[in-house]
Amino acid sequence: MHEMSLCESILQVLEQQAKTQQYSKVKTVWLEIGALSNVELDALRFSFDVVVQGSLAEHAQLEIIEVPGQAWCMQCSRNVVVQQLYDLCPHCGSHQLQVNSGDQMRIKELEVE
């Protein structure tokens, strides 16, 4: 389950930023997660609660903002929404799609004390 290691990385970022930004407690974390990022959201929520125990983010709320996948169709020259990797272009049916958004995960915002 790679969601556990993702949450460990999130906690590292929170701890590093706490030193830089001078906060001692994280109340809410907003994550943007792309539809094509291969992150299982329920597993991420569970892992987050486990990983942050005893840390500055213990009891923090995890808010997830889902970002749709987008790709450029090289056949019909359109930017299209895709639900998963290897989808067909909804306009022309081409397989020649280049993903340009929705495959990332990032910390968008924090509420801290």
C-alpha distances in whole Angstrom, upper triangle without the diagonal:
4,5,6,8,9,11,12,14,15,17,18,20,21,23,24,26,27,29,30,31,32,30,29,27,25,25,23,21,21,18,19,17,18,18,17,14,11,10,9,12,11,8,9,12,11,9,12,15,13,13,17,18,22,21,24,21,21,22,22,21,18,20,18,21,20,21,23,22,25,27,30,32,34,36,38,37,35,32,30,27,24,22,20,20,23,25,28,31,32,35,36,34,33,30,31,28,27,24,26,24,21,18,17,16,19,20,23,25,25,27,28,31
4,5,5,6,9,10,11,13,14,16,17,19,20,21,23,24,27,27,28,30,28,27,25,23,24,22,19,19,16,17,14,16,16,15,12,10,8,9,11,12,9,9,12,12,10,12,15,14,13,16,18,21,20,22,20,20,22,21,20,17,19,17,19,18,20,21,20,23,25,28,30,32,35,36,35,33,30,28,26,23,21,19,19,22,24,28,29,31,34,35,33,32,28,29,26,25,22,23,21,18,15,14,13,15,17,20,22,23,25,26,29
4,5,5,6,9,10,10,12,14,15,16,18,20,21,22,25,26,26,27,25,25,22,20,20,18,16,16,13,14,12,14,15,14,11,10,7,7,8,9,6,5,9,9,6,8,12,11,10,13,16,19,18,20,17,17,18,17,17,14,15,14,16,16,17,19,19,23,25,28,30,33,35,36,35,33,29,28,25,23,20,19,19,23,24,28,29,31,34,35,33,32,29,30,27,25,22,23,20,17,15,14,11,13,15,18,19,20,22,23,26
4,5,5,6,9,10,11,13,14,15,17,19,20,21,23,25,25,26,24,23,21,19,20,18,16,17,15,17,15,17,18,18,15,13,11,11,11,11,8,7,10,9,5,7,10,9,7,11,13,16,15,17,15,15,17,16,16,14,17,16,19,19,21,23,23,26,28,32,34,36,39,40,38,36,33,31,28,26,24,22,23,26,28,32,33,34,38,39,37,36,33,33,30,29,25,26,23,21,18,17,14,15,16,19,20,20,22,22,25
4,5,5,6,9,10,11,13,14,15,17,18,20,22,23,24,25,24,23,21,19,21,19,17,18,15,17,15,17,19,18,14,14,11,13,14,14,11,10,12,12,9,10,13,11,9,12,15,17,16,18,16,17,19,18,18,16,18,17,20,20,21,23,23,26,27,31,33,35,38,39,37,36,32,31,29,26,25,23,23,26,28,32,33,35,38,39,37,35,32,32,30,27,24,25,23,20,17,15,13,14,15,19,20,20,22,23,25
4,5,5,6,9,10,11,12,14,15,17,18,21,21,22,23,22,22,20,17,19,17,14,14,12,13,12,14,16,15,12,12,9,11,12,13,11,8,11,12,9,9,12,12,10,12,15,18,16,17,15,16,18,16,16,13,15,14,16,16,17,20,20,23,24,28,30,32,35,36,34,33,29,28,25,24,22,20,21,24,26,29,31,32,35,36,34,33,30,30,27,25,22,22,19,17,14,12,9,11,11,15,17,17,20,20,23
4,5,5,6,9,10,10,12,14,15,16,19,20,20,21,19,19,17,14,16,14,11,13,11,13,13,16,18,18,14,14,11,12,12,12,10,7,9,10,6,5,9,9,7,8,12,14,12,14,11,13,14,13,13,11,13,13,16,17,19,21,22,25,27,30,33,35,38,39,37,35,31,30,27,26,24,23,24,27,28,32,33,34,37,39,37,36,33,33,30,28,25,24,22,19,17,14,11,11,11,15,15,15,17,18,20
4,5,5,6,9,10,11,12,14,15,17,19,20,20,19,18,17,15,17,16,14,16,14,16,16,19,21,21,17,17,14,15,15,16,13,11,12,12,9,8,11,10,6,8,11,13,11,13,12,13,15,14,16,14,17,17,19,20,22,25,25,28,30,33,36,37,40,41,39,37,34,33,31,29,27,26,26,30,31,35,36,37,40,42,40,39,36,35,32,30,27,26,24,22,19,17,14,14,13,17,17,16,19,18,21
4,5,5,6,9,10,11,12,14,16,17,18,19,18,18,17,15,18,16,13,15,13,15,15,17,20,19,16,16,14,16,16,17,15,12,14,15,12,10,14,13,10,11,14,16,13,14,13,15,17,16,17,15,17,16,18,19,20,23,23,26,27,30,33,35,38,39,37,35,32,31,29,27,26,25,25,28,30,33,34,36,38,40,38,37,34,33,30,28,24,24,21,20,17,14,11,11,11,15,16,15,18,18,21
4,5,5,6,9,10,11,12,15,15,16,17,16,16,14,12,14,13,10,11,10,12,13,16,19,19,15,16,14,15,14,16,14,11,12,14,11,9,12,13,9,9,13,15,12,12,10,13,15,12,13,11,13,13,15,17,18,21,22,25,27,30,33,35,38,38,36,34,31,30,28,27,25,24,25,29,30,33,34,35,38,39,38,37,34,34,30,28,24,23,21,19,17,14,10,9,8,12,12,12,14,15,18
4,5,5,6,9,10,10,13,14,15,15,14,13,12,10,13,12,10,13,12,15,16,19,22,23,19,20,17,18,17,18,16,13,13,14,11,9,11,11,8,7,10,11,8,9,8,10,13,11,13,12,15,16,18,20,22,25,26,28,31,34,37,39,42,42,40,38,34,34,31,30,29,28,28,32,33,37,37,39,41,43,42,41,38,37,34,32,28,27,24,22,21,17,14,12,11,14,14,12,14,14,16
4,5,5,6,9,10,11,13,14,15,14,14,14,13,16,15,13,15,15,17,18,21,24,24,20,21,19,20,20,21,19,16,17,17,14,12,15,14,11,10,13,13,10,11,11,13,16,15,17,16,18,18,21,22,23,27,27,29,31,34,37,39,42,43,40,39,35,35,32,32,30,29,29,33,34,38,38,40,42,44,42,41,38,38,34,32,28,27,25,23,21,18,15,13,12,15,15,14,16,15,17
4,5,5,6,8,10,11,12,13,13,13,13,12,15,14,11,13,13,15,16,19,22,23,19,21,18,20,19,21,20,16,17,19,16,13,16,16,13,12,16,16,12,12,11,15,17,15,16,15,16,17,18,20,21,24,25,27,29,32,35,37,40,40,38,36,32,32,30,30,29,28,28,32,33,36,37,38,40,42,41,40,37,36,33,30,27,25,23,21,20,16,13,11,9,12,12,11,14,14,16
4,6,5,6,9,10,10,11,10,10,9,8,11,11,9,12,12,15,17,20,24,24,21,22,20,21,20,21,20,16,16,18,15,12,14,15,12,10,13,13,10,8,8,12,14,11,13,13,15,16,18,21,22,25,26,29,31,34,37,39,42,42,40,38,34,34,32,31,30,30,30,34,35,38,38,39,42,44,43,42,39,38,35,32,29,27,24,23,22,18,15,12,9,12,11,9,11,10,12
4,5,5,7,9,10,10,9,9,10,10,13,14,13,16,16,19,21,24,27,27,24,25,22,24,22,24,22,19,19,20,17,14,16,16,13,11,13,12,9,8,9,12,15,13,16,16,18,20,22,24,25,29,30,32,34,37,40,42,45,46,43,41,38,37,35,35,34,33,33,37,38,41,42,43,45,47,46,45,42,41,38,35,32,30,28,26,25,21,18,16,13,16,15,12,14,12,13
4,5,6,7,9,10,10,11,12,12,16,16,15,17,17,20,21,24,27,28,24,26,23,25,24,26,24,21,21,23,20,17,19,19,16,14,17,16,12,11,12,16,19,17,19,18,20,21,23,25,26,29,30,32,34,36,39,41,44,45,42,40,37,37,35,35,34,33,33,37,38,41,41,43,45,47,46,44,42,41,37,34,31,29,27,26,25,21,18,15,13,16,15,13,15,14,15
4,5,5,6,8,8,10,11,11,14,14,13,15,15,18,20,23,27,27,24,26,24,26,24,26,25,21,21,23,21,17,19,20,17,15,18,17,13,11,12,16,18,15,17,17,19,20,21,24,24,28,29,30,33,35,38,40,44,44,41,39,35,36,34,34,33,33,33,37,38,41,41,42,44,46,45,44,41,40,37,34,30,28,26,25,24,20,17,14,12,13,12,10,12,11,12
4,6,5,5,5,6,8,9,12,14,13,16,17,20,22,26,29,30,27,28,26,27,25,26,25,22,22,23,21,18,19,20,17,14,16,15,11,9,10,14,16,14,17,17,19,21,23,25,27,30,31,33,36,38,42,44,47,47,44,42,38,39,36,36,36,35,36,40,40,43,43,44,47,49,48,47,45,43,40,37,34,32,29,28,27,23,20,17,14,15,13,11,12,9,10
4,6,5,7,9,11,12,16,17,17,19,20,23,25,28,32,32,29,31,28,30,28,30,28,25,25,26,24,21,22,22,19,17,19,17,14,11,14,17,20,18,21,21,23,24,26,29,29,33,34,36,38,40,44,45,49,49,46,44,41,41,39,39,38,38,38,42,43,46,46,47,49,51,50,49,47,45,42,39,36,33,31,30,29,25,23,19,17,18,17,14,15,12,13
4,6,8,11,13,14,17,18,17,19,20,22,25,28,31,32,28,31,28,30,29,31,30,26,26,28,25,22,24,25,21,19,22,20,17,14,16,19,22,19,22,22,23,24,25,28,28,32,33,34,36,38,42,43,47,47,44,42,38,39,38,38,37,37,37,41,42,45,44,46,47,49,49,47,45,44,40,37,34,32,29,29,28,24,22,18,16,17,16,14,15,13,14
4,6,9,11,12,15,15,15,17,19,21,24,27,30,31,28,31,28,30,28,30,29,25,25,27,25,22,23,24,22,19,21,20,16,13,15,18,20,17,19,20,21,23,24,27,27,31,32,33,36,38,42,43,47,46,43,41,38,38,37,37,37,37,37,41,42,44,44,45,47,49,48,47,45,44,40,37,34,31,29,28,28,24,22,18,15,15,13,11,12,10,10
4,7,10,11,14,16,16,19,21,24,26,30,33,34,31,33,30,32,30,31,30,27,26,27,26,22,23,24,21,18,20,19,15,12,14,17,19,17,20,21,22,24,26,29,30,34,35,37,39,41,45,47,50,50,47,45,41,42,40,40,39,39,40,44,44,47,47,48,50,52,51,50,48,47,44,41,37,35,32,31,31,27,24,21,18,18,16,13,13,10,9
4,6,8,11,13,14,17,19,22,25,28,31,33,30,31,28,29,27,28,28,24,23,25,23,19,20,21,19,16,17,16,13,9,11,14,15,14,16,18,19,22,24,27,28,32,34,36,38,41,44,46,50,49,47,44,41,41,38,39,38,38,39,43,43,46,46,46,49,51,50,49,48,47,43,40,37,34,32,30,30,26,23,20,16,17,14,11,10,6,6
4,7,10,13,14,17,20,23,25,29,32,33,30,31,28,29,27,27,26,23,22,23,21,18,18,19,17,14,15,13,10,6,9,11,13,12,15,17,20,22,24,28,29,33,35,37,40,43,46,48,51,51,49,46,42,42,40,40,38,39,40,43,44,47,47,48,50,52,52,51,49,48,44,42,38,36,33,32,31,27,24,21,18,19,16,12,11,7,6
4,6,9,11,15,17,21,23,27,29,31,28,29,26,26,24,24,24,20,19,20,19,15,15,17,15,11,12,11,9,5,6,8,10,9,12,14,16,19,22,25,27,31,33,35,38,41,44,47,50,49,47,44,41,40,37,37,36,36,37,41,42,45,45,45,48,50,49,49,47,46,43,40,36,35,32,30,29,26,22,19,16,17,14,10,9,6,5
4,6,7,11,13,17,19,23,26,27,25,26,22,23,20,21,21,17,16,17,16,13,13,15,14,10,12,12,9,6,5,8,8,6,9,10,13,15,18,21,23,27,29,32,35,38,41,43,46,46,43,41,37,36,34,34,32,33,34,38,38,41,41,42,44,47,46,45,43,43,39,37,33,31,28,26,26,22,19,16,13,14,11,7,6,4,7
4,7,10,13,17,19,23,25,27,25,26,23,23,19,20,20,17,15,17,17,13,13,16,15,12,13,14,12,9,7,8,7,4,6,9,11,14,17,20,23,26,29,31,35,38,41,44,46,46,43,41,37,36,33,33,31,32,34,38,38,41,41,41,43,46,45,45,43,43,39,37,33,32,28,26,26,23,20,17,14,14,11,8,5,5,7
4,7,10,13,16,19,22,24,22,23,20,20,17,17,18,15,13,15,15,12,12,15,15,12,14,16,13,11,8,10,9,5,5,6,7,11,13,16,19,22,25,28,31,34,37,40,43,42,40,37,33,32,29,29,28,29,30,34,34,37,37,37,40,42,41,41,40,39,36,34,30,28,25,22,23,20,16,14,11,11,8,6,5,7,10
4,6,10,12,16,19,21,18,20,16,17,14,16,16,13,11,14,14,10,12,15,14,12,15,16,14,12,9,11,11,7,6,5,6,8,11,14,16,20,22,24,28,31,34,37,39,39,37,34,30,29,26,26,25,26,27,31,31,34,34,34,37,39,38,38,36,36,32,30,26,25,21,19,19,16,13,10,7,8,6,5,7,9,12
4,7,10,13,16,18,16,18,15,16,13,15,16,13,12,15,15,12,14,17,16,15,18,20,17,16,13,15,14,10,8,6,5,6,7,10,12,16,19,21,24,27,31,33,36,35,33,30,27,26,23,23,22,23,25,28,28,31,31,31,33,36,35,35,33,33,29,27,23,22,18,16,17,14,11,9,6,6,5,6,9,12,15
4,6,10,13,15,12,14,12,13,11,14,14,11,11,14,14,12,14,17,16,15,19,21,18,17,14,16,16,13,11,8,6,5,6,8,10,14,16,18,21,24,28,30,33,33,31,28,24,23,20,20,19,20,21,25,25,28,28,28,31,33,32,32,30,30,26,24,20,19,15,13,13,10,7,6,5,5,7,9,12,15,18
4,7,10,12,10,13,11,13,11,15,16,12,13,17,16,15,17,20,19,19,22,24,22,21,18,20,20,16,14,11,9,6,5,6,6,10,12,15,18,21,24,27,29,29,27,24,20,19,17,17,16,17,18,22,22,24,24,25,27,29,29,28,27,26,22,21,17,15,12,9,10,8,6,5,6,6,9,12,15,18,22
4,7,8,7,9,8,10,9,12,13,11,12,16,15,14,17,19,18,19,22,25,23,22,19,21,21,18,16,12,10,7,6,5,6,9,10,13,16,19,22,25,28,27,26,23,19,18,15,14,13,13,15,19,19,22,22,23,25,27,26,26,24,24,20,19,15,14,10,7,8,6,4,7,9,10,13,15,18,21,25
4,5,5,8,8,11,11,14,15,13,15,18,18,17,21,23,22,22,26,29,27,26,23,25,25,22,19,16,14,10,8,6,4,6,6,9,12,16,19,21,24,24,22,20,16,15,12,11,10,10,12,15,15,18,18,19,22,24,23,22,20,20,17,15,11,11,7,4,5,5,6,9,12,12,16,18,21,24,28
4,6,7,8,10,10,14,15,14,16,19,19,19,22,24,23,24,27,31,29,29,25,27,26,24,21,17,15,12,10,7,6,5,5,9,12,16,18,21,23,23,22,19,16,14,10,9,7,7,9,13,12,16,16,17,20,22,20,20,18,19,15,15,11,12,9,6,7,8,10,13,15,16,19,21,24,27,31
4,6,8,11,12,16,16,15,18,20,20,20,23,25,24,25,29,32,30,30,27,28,28,26,23,20,18,14,13,10,9,8,6,9,11,14,16,19,21,22,21,18,15,13,11,8,7,6,7,10,11,14,15,17,20,21,19,18,16,16,13,12,9,10,8,5,4,8,10,13,16,17,21,23,26,29,33
4,5,9,10,14,14,12,15,18,17,17,20,21,20,22,25,28,26,27,24,25,26,23,21,17,17,13,13,10,10,10,9,12,13,17,19,22,24,25,24,22,18,17,14,12,11,9,9,13,14,18,19,20,23,25,23,22,19,19,16,15,11,12,10,7,4,6,7,11,14,16,19,21,24,27,30
4,6,9,12,11,11,14,16,15,16,20,20,20,22,25,28,26,27,24,25,26,24,22,18,18,14,15,12,12,12,11,14,16,19,21,24,26,27,26,24,21,19,16,14,11,9,10,13,15,18,20,21,25,26,23,23,20,20,18,17,14,15,13,10,8,9,10,14,16,18,21,23,26,28,32
4,6,9,8,7,11,12,12,13,16,17,16,18,21,24,23,24,21,22,22,20,18,14,14,11,13,11,12,13,13,16,18,22,24,27,29,30,29,26,23,21,18,16,13,12,13,17,18,21,23,24,27,29,26,26,23,24,21,20,16,17,15,11,10,10,9,12,14,16,19,20,23,25,29
4,6,5,6,9,10,10,12,15,15,16,18,20,24,23,24,21,21,21,19,17,14,14,12,13,12,14,15,15,19,21,25,27,29,31,32,31,29,25,23,20,17,14,13,15,18,19,23,24,25,29,30,28,28,25,26,23,23,19,21,18,14,13,13,12,15,16,18,20,21,24,26,29
4,5,5,6,9,10,10,13,14,15,16,19,22,21,22,19,19,18,16,14,11,11,8,11,10,12,14,15,19,22,26,28,31,33,33,32,29,26,23,20,18,15,15,17,21,21,24,26,26,29,31,29,29,27,28,25,24,21,21,18,14,14,13,11,14,15,16,18,19,21,23,26
4,5,5,6,9,10,11,13,14,16,18,21,21,22,18,18,17,16,14,11,12,11,13,13,16,18,19,23,26,29,31,34,36,36,35,33,29,27,23,21,18,18,20,24,24,27,29,29,32,34,32,32,30,31,28,28,24,25,22,18,18,17,15,17,17,19,20,20,22,24,27
4,5,5,6,8,10,11,12,14,16,20,20,21,18,17,17,16,15,12,14,12,15,15,18,19,20,24,26,30,32,35,37,37,36,34,31,28,25,23,20,19,20,24,24,28,30,30,34,35,33,33,30,32,29,28,24,25,22,19,17,17,15,17,17,20,21,21,23,24,27
4,5,5,6,9,10,10,12,14,18,17,18,15,15,15,14,12,9,11,10,13,13,16,18,19,22,25,29,31,34,36,36,35,33,29,27,24,22,19,19,20,24,25,28,30,30,33,35,33,33,30,31,28,27,23,23,20,17,16,14,12,13,13,16,17,17,19,21,24
4,5,5,6,9,10,11,13,17,16,17,13,13,12,11,9,7,9,9,13,13,17,19,21,24,27,31,33,36,38,38,37,35,31,29,26,24,21,21,23,27,27,31,32,32,35,37,35,35,33,34,31,29,26,26,23,19,18,17,14,15,14,16,17,16,17,19,22
4,5,5,7,9,10,12,15,16,17,14,13,12,13,12,10,13,13,16,17,20,22,24,27,30,34,36,39,41,41,40,38,34,32,29,27,24,23,25,29,29,33,34,34,38,40,38,38,35,36,33,32,28,29,26,22,21,20,17,18,17,20,20,19,20,21,24
4,5,5,6,9,10,14,14,16,13,12,13,13,13,11,14,14,17,18,20,23,24,27,30,33,36,38,41,41,40,37,34,32,29,27,24,23,25,28,29,33,34,35,38,40,38,38,35,35,33,31,28,28,25,22,20,18,15,16,16,19,19,18,20,20,23
4,5,5,6,9,12,11,13,9,9,10,9,9,8,11,12,15,17,19,22,24,27,30,33,36,38,41,41,40,37,33,32,29,27,25,24,26,29,30,34,35,35,39,41,39,38,36,36,33,31,28,27,24,21,20,18,14,14,13,16,16,15,16,17,19
4,6,6,7,10,11,12,9,8,8,8,9,9,12,14,17,19,22,25,27,30,33,36,39,42,44,44,43,40,37,35,32,30,28,27,29,33,33,37,38,38,41,43,42,41,39,40,36,35,31,31,28,24,23,21,18,18,16,19,18,16,17,17,19
4,6,6,9,10,13,11,9,10,11,13,12,16,17,20,22,25,27,29,32,34,38,41,43,45,46,45,42,39,37,34,32,29,28,30,33,34,38,39,40,43,45,43,43,40,40,37,36,32,32,29,26,25,23,19,19,18,21,21,19,20,19,21
4,6,8,8,11,9,9,11,11,13,12,16,17,20,22,24,27,28,31,33,37,39,42,44,45,43,41,38,36,33,32,29,28,29,33,34,38,39,40,43,45,43,42,39,39,36,34,31,31,28,25,23,21,17,17,16,19,19,17,18,18,20
4,6,5,7,5,5,8,8,11,11,15,16,20,22,24,27,29,32,34,38,41,43,46,46,44,42,38,37,34,33,31,30,31,35,36,39,40,41,44,46,44,44,41,41,38,36,32,32,29,26,25,22,18,17,15,18,17,15,15,14,16
4,6,8,7,5,8,10,12,13,17,19,23,25,28,31,32,35,38,41,44,47,49,50,48,45,42,40,37,36,34,33,34,38,39,42,44,44,47,49,47,47,44,45,41,39,36,35,32,29,28,25,22,21,19,22,20,18,18,16,17
4,7,8,6,9,11,15,16,20,22,25,28,30,33,35,38,41,44,47,49,52,52,50,48,44,43,40,39,37,36,37,41,42,46,47,47,50,52,50,50,47,47,44,42,38,38,35,32,31,28,24,23,21,23,21,18,18,16,16
4,5,5,9,10,13,14,18,20,23,26,28,31,33,36,38,41,44,47,50,50,48,45,42,41,38,37,35,35,36,39,40,44,45,45,48,50,49,48,46,45,42,40,36,35,32,30,28,25,22,20,17,20,18,15,15,13,14
4,6,9,9,12,14,17,19,22,25,27,31,32,35,38,41,44,46,49,49,47,45,41,40,37,37,35,35,36,40,41,44,44,45,48,50,49,48,46,45,42,39,36,34,31,29,28,25,21,19,16,18,16,12,12,10,10
4,6,5,9,10,13,16,19,22,24,27,29,32,35,38,41,44,47,46,44,42,38,37,34,34,32,32,33,37,37,41,41,42,45,47,46,45,43,42,39,37,33,32,29,26,26,22,19,17,14,16,14,11,10,9,11
4,5,9,11,14,17,20,23,26,29,31,34,37,40,43,46,49,49,47,44,40,39,36,35,33,33,35,38,39,42,43,43,46,49,47,47,44,44,41,39,35,34,31,28,28,25,21,20,17,19,17,14,13,12,13
4,6,9,13,16,19,22,25,28,31,34,37,40,43,46,48,48,46,43,40,38,35,35,32,33,34,38,38,42,42,42,45,48,46,46,44,44,41,39,35,34,31,28,28,25,21,20,17,19,17,14,12,12,13
4,6,10,13,16,19,22,25,28,31,34,37,40,43,45,45,43,40,36,35,32,32,30,30,32,36,36,39,40,40,42,45,44,44,42,42,38,36,32,31,28,25,25,22,18,17,14,15,13,10,9,9,11
4,6,10,13,16,19,22,25,28,31,35,38,41,43,42,41,38,34,32,29,29,27,28,30,33,33,36,37,37,39,42,41,41,39,39,36,34,30,29,26,23,23,21,17,16,13,14,12,10,9,11,14
4,6,10,13,16,19,21,25,28,31,34,37,39,39,37,34,31,29,26,25,23,24,26,30,30,33,33,33,36,39,37,37,36,36,32,31,27,26,22,19,19,17,13,13,10,11,11,10,11,13,16
4,7,10,13,16,19,22,25,29,32,35,37,36,35,31,28,26,23,23,21,22,24,28,28,31,31,30,33,36,35,35,34,34,30,29,25,24,20,17,18,16,13,12,10,10,10,10,11,14,17
4,6,9,13,15,18,22,25,28,31,33,33,31,28,24,23,19,19,17,18,21,24,24,27,27,27,30,32,31,31,30,30,26,25,21,20,17,13,14,13,10,10,10,10,11,12,14,17,20
4,6,10,13,16,19,22,25,28,31,30,28,25,21,20,17,17,15,17,19,23,22,25,24,24,27,30,29,29,28,28,24,23,19,18,14,11,13,12,10,10,10,9,11,13,15,19,22
4,6,9,13,16,20,22,25,27,27,25,22,18,17,13,13,12,13,16,19,18,21,21,21,24,26,25,25,24,24,21,20,16,15,12,9,11,10,9,11,12,11,14,16,19,22,26
4,7,9,13,16,19,22,24,23,22,19,15,13,10,11,10,12,14,17,16,19,18,18,21,23,23,23,22,21,18,17,13,12,8,6,9,9,9,11,13,12,15,18,21,24,28
4,6,10,13,16,19,21,20,19,16,12,10,7,7,7,10,12,15,13,15,15,15,17,20,19,19,18,19,15,14,11,11,8,5,9,10,12,14,16,15,19,22,24,28,31
4,7,11,13,16,18,18,17,14,10,8,6,5,6,7,9,11,10,13,12,13,16,18,17,16,15,15,11,11,7,8,6,4,7,10,12,15,18,17,21,24,27,30,34
4,7,10,13,15,14,13,10,7,6,4,6,8,9,10,12,11,12,10,12,13,15,15,14,14,13,9,9,6,6,5,6,9,11,14,17,20,19,22,26,29,32,36
4,6,9,12,12,10,8,6,5,6,7,10,10,9,10,10,10,9,11,12,13,13,12,11,9,6,5,4,5,7,9,10,13,17,19,22,22,25,29,32,35,39
4,6,9,9,7,6,4,6,9,10,13,14,12,12,12,11,9,11,12,12,13,11,11,8,5,5,6,7,9,12,14,16,20,22,25,24,28,32,35,38,41
4,5,6,5,5,6,7,10,11,14,14,13,12,11,9,7,10,9,9,9,7,8,6,5,7,9,10,13,15,16,19,23,25,28,28,32,35,38,41,45
4,6,5,8,9,11,14,14,18,17,15,14,13,12,10,13,12,10,11,8,9,6,6,7,11,12,15,18,19,21,25,27,31,30,34,38,41,44,47
4,6,8,11,12,15,15,19,18,17,15,14,11,9,12,10,8,9,6,9,7,8,11,14,15,18,20,21,25,28,30,34,33,37,40,44,47,50
4,6,9,10,14,15,18,19,18,16,15,12,9,10,8,7,9,8,11,9,10,12,15,16,18,20,22,25,28,30,34,33,36,40,43,46,50
4,7,9,13,15,19,19,18,17,16,14,10,12,10,10,12,11,13,10,10,11,13,13,16,19,20,23,26,28,31,30,34,37,40,43,47
4,6,10,12,16,17,17,16,14,12,9,10,9,10,12,11,13,11,10,11,12,12,14,16,18,21,24,26,29,27,31,35,38,41,44
4,7,10,13,15,15,15,13,12,9,10,10,12,13,13,13,12,9,9,9,9,10,13,15,17,20,22,25,24,27,31,34,37,41
4,6,10,12,12,13,10,10,7,7,8,11,11,11,12,12,9,10,9,10,10,12,14,17,20,22,25,24,27,31,33,37,40
4,7,9,11,12,9,10,8,8,10,13,13,13,13,14,10,11,10,10,9,9,12,15,17,20,23,22,25,28,31,34,38
4,6,7,9,6,8,8,8,11,13,12,12,12,12,9,10,9,11,10,9,11,14,17,20,23,22,26,29,32,35,38
4,7,9,7,10,11,11,14,16,14,15,14,15,12,13,11,13,11,9,11,14,16,19,22,22,25,28,30,33,37
4,6,6,9,11,12,16,17,15,14,12,14,11,12,10,13,12,10,10,13,15,19,22,23,26,28,31,34,38
4,6,9,11,13,16,17,14,13,10,11,9,10,8,11,11,10,9,13,16,19,23,24,27,30,33,36,39
4,6,9,12,15,14,11,10,7,9,8,9,9,13,14,13,13,17,20,23,26,27,31,34,37,39,43
4,7,8,12,12,9,9,7,9,8,11,10,14,14,13,14,18,20,24,27,27,31,34,37,39,43
4,6,9,8,5,6,5,8,8,11,12,15,16,16,17,20,23,27,30,30,33,36,39,42,46
4,5,6,5,5,7,8,7,10,11,14,15,16,17,21,24,26,30,29,33,36,39,42,46
4,6,6,8,10,12,11,14,14,16,16,17,19,22,25,28,30,30,33,36,39,42,46
4,6,8,11,12,12,15,16,17,18,19,21,25,27,30,33,32,35,38,41,45,48
4,6,9,10,11,14,16,18,20,21,23,26,29,32,35,34,38,41,44,47,51
4,7,9,10,14,15,18,19,20,21,25,28,31,34,34,37,40,43,46,50
4,5,7,11,13,16,18,19,20,24,27,30,33,33,37,40,43,46,50
4,6,9,11,15,17,18,18,21,25,28,31,32,35,38,42,44,48
4,7,10,13,15,17,17,20,24,27,30,31,34,38,41,44,47
4,6,9,12,13,14,17,21,23,27,27,31,34,37,40,44
4,6,9,12,11,14,18,21,24,24,28,31,35,37,41
4,6,8,8,11,15,17,21,21,25,28,31,34,38
4,7,8,10,13,15,19,19,22,26,29,32,35
4,6,7,11,12,16,15,19,22,26,28,32
4,6,8,11,14,14,18,21,24,27,31
4,7,10,14,15,18,21,25,27,31
4,7,10,12,15,18,21,24,27
4,7,9,12,15,18,20,24
4,6,9,11,15,17,21
4,6,8,11,13,17
4,7,11,13,17
4,7,10,13
4,6,10
4,7
4
